[in-house]
Every structure is written in C-alpha cells, then in structure tokens.
C-alpha cells in the first residue's frame, strides 16, 4: 500500500508532503493580505475576451 501511495504521489507531483498546509491556506499566519477577509461570499462573473 505504501509503495502504491508513493508511486501515485510521484505520478501526480504531490511530493514533498510537508506540514505547512495551514500556512498555505491561512494568509494571516504568514503576513499575506487576505482578499476574502471579512467576506462571506464571492460573486464571479464570466466575461468574453476580445478576439
């Protein structure tokens, strides 16, 4: 099972696995600005590009 896990991890480029998950998803922990700070929703509009 571990061999299969490592093969798949290499295949999908997810190595190295580290413990910095929280730092990557929580901008305030590392001093980055948070674009969603204080917001509870986000509206995304699709625009057609000019060709």
Secondary structure, DSSP 8 states (H G I E B T S, - for coil): -HHHHHHHHHHTT--S--S-HHHHH-GGGGT---TTTT-S-----------
